Amino acid sequence: MIKLFKKIDSYFLIILIAGIIFRFLSFLFVPIVDDTVSYIESAKFIIELNYESLRPPVFPLLIVPFLLLTGDGAISAKIISLILSILLIISTYFVFVEASQKLFEKEEYREKKARKIGLIVSFLITFNLYFIIHSGKGLREDLIALIYILLFYFIMIKEQLSLRDNISLAILISLLILTQLSTGFFTIIGIILFCILSRIKRFKLKSISNNKLFVILSSFGCSFFLWCLFSAYKWGDPLANWNIQGAWFGIKYGVSISTFEDLIRAILHALTFGLPSIFIYLFVLFGFVFIIIMLFFFIKNLKNEQILFIFIIVFLNYAYLTIYVTTPRVIMYCFYILIFIAAIPIAIILIELEKRELLKQKKVNYLFIIFLVTYILRGLDTISIIYLIYQIYNYIPHFGKVNTIISIFYQEINPITLTLIIAIIIINEISLLLIFIKSKNFLSFKVEKNFKDSCNYEEF
């Protein structure tokens, strides 16, 4: 514990304490939603030893101890959500600090960059109002995100795994499968695809060890087989979860993948509706400049093991989810790891600019403070703006006048509130853009493709 606390930055402790306070307020004042009710019902099935839910049991199982203690399903689900959201803040700081050190192993400013990246990520996660509000609803997305972060650590960051580490990795894979089947399935496909690419000599990538791969595939096979066995026994269909949910989505959204023709139609729907929706959510929640930075850094560094691994895993899950995407919640468990990608170039810029004149340093620091403050404030009415833009996007094919858009805005949001939020968003975007303009060489952001050969940024 002493060694652990020595690694903790005092700024992170302040962020963590603030995060706990905000999430506790969310716990107190944010109501549960319909999906939470279904998790509570599933938890009751577990207590009754008669599991009737199509949902995999891990998240309901976490609710059970608190349900037995309090007798209140809503409070129990919200307690779990609160705990998971706090653990998520802690894990993202430590995991991404460690991951950043792997990216810059030969650098003079390695430790400083790693801490800066960890702090930026933890701040952006802690004070994102969408994350804060979501943490009070008693849903499983924080659990999936936490498993994602820990899997990233054990698979890509921790090179030598002890017996305890291998057991932890196996448990995490099983937890992911038995929390959300589709996410677990596409994550495993992504891991296999990464292994195939990394073993091609042309790419010269450091691959996942055979030992890790065996643990991953065997734990996936066992947990998936057990769920299919239970599903076949209970409902006479080993894939009842997918088939019934797929049919429900097909009825509600008119999207089906039951035939080849339906699959083509679903893909077209994903490209014309789902993919733009994902970017709308990302731009509204995190900012246009922020997401462009993230995408640019992805493209420039796809030959790096960490970056490629994240890209493949997120891409495969989003490729599937674009067929059914309806709200940011559907895709949010990948948001946390995407923030890490965008935080890397921001941290590098801040550290490199510290070497320049004091006056320029102060200007950049002021800009960065403005960016962080407006990042928080832009979330004050985020949900309304998301659904407003989403509504306009659905309406685009039908309107012919600009007045129609204006009327939709005025119907949904108070004009004064709308003006204020738009002003905050503009300031937020411009402040981050100016930070990057101050660094003339930001287009050269590149990390080496191999952990062992991380590049030196002196030419920055």
Secondary structure, 3 states (H helix, E strand, C coil): CHHHHHHCCHHHHHHHHHHHHHHHHHHHHCCCCHHHHHHHHHHHHHHCCCCCCCCCCHHHHHHHHHHHHHCCHHHHHHHHHHHHHHHHHHHHHHHHHHHHHHHCCCCCCHHHHHHHHHHHHHHHHHCCHHHHHHCCCCCCHHHHHHHHHHHHHHHHHCCCCCHHHHHHHHHHHHHHHCCCHHHHHHHHHHHHHHHHHHCCCCCCCCCCCHHHHHHHHHHHHHHHHHHHHHHHHHHCCCCHHHHHHHHHHHHHHCCCCCCHHHHHHHHHHHHHHHHHHHHHHHHHHHCHHHHHHHHHHHHHCCCCHHHHHHHHHHHHHHHHHCCCCCCHHHHHHHHHHHHHHHHHHHHHHHHHHCCCCHHHHHHHHHHHHHHHHHHHHCCCCHHHHHHHHHHHHHHHHHCCCHHHHHHHHHHHCCHHHHHHHHHHHHHHHHHHHHHHHHCCCHHHCCCCCCHHHCCCHHHC
